[in-house]
Amino acid sequence: MTEKNLRVLILFILSNVLWGIAFFSPFLPMKMHEKIIVGVLCATIGEIAFWIFVWVAGKEVALKYRQYFSFKYYKNKFLKR
């Protein structure tokens, strides 16, 4: 794997991790205003990281990576009829 591919993959993983933290931030053991701050910051930085990933990798690669995180993809893959 080349260095550019590794950077792109790290950006994609970072954006998904940050969105996951933003999603679960209401359940963190913090004060309410801290939860809101963590959720908003993680969602914002995650969105920025995703769009930088799309810009660097290209639209086709972004759509392909996004496909792997779709339930429909795995449903069709494992439940072929």
N, C-alpha and C positions, 0 to 999 in steps of 0.2 A: 504494500500500500504506500503510495507516495505521500509526501508531506502535505500537499494540498488536499488530497482526499481525506487525510486524517483530520485536518483542520475543519473541513466541511462536516465531517461526521460528528466531531466534537461540538460544533455549533448546533447541529440538529439535536443531539442528545441534551445539550444544555437547555435549549428552548423547551423541550418536553419535560425535563426535570423541573424547570422553573414554573411551568404551567401546572405541573402536579402539585408543587408546593403551594401555589396560589389556590388551587382547588381545595386542598386540605387545610389551609390556614385557619378556617373557622374552628377546627378541632384541636388546634395547638393550645398548650397550657400557658396562655398569655392573657394580658388585659385586652379588652375589646379594641381599644384604639391601636394597640400594637398589632393585633391580628389584621386590622384593616390596612395598616401601613405595609405589613409584610405581603399581604395579598395583592395590593395594588402595585407595589414595586416588583414583585416576582412576575406578575402578569405583564407589566410594561416591558421589563427587561427580556422576558421570554418571547414576547412578540417581536421586539427589536432583533433579538438573536435569530428568530425564524426568518425574518425578511432579509437579514444579512446573508443567511444560509441560502435563500432563494436567489439572491443577487449573485453570490459567488458560484453556486453550483449550477444554476440555470433552471428554467422552469420545468424541463422534462425530468430532471433528476429529483426536484422537489416533489413532483407529482408521484414519482415512483416510490420515494421514501414514505410519502403520506399514505400510499396504498398499503404499505406493510403495517400501518397502525389502524387499519380499518377492519371492523368485525366482519364485514361482507367478504373481504378477501379471504379470511381464515375459514369462514363458513363455506365458501365455494371450494376452497382447497381441501378441506377435511371431510366435507359432506357431499362429495361428488356423487351424482346419481347416474 
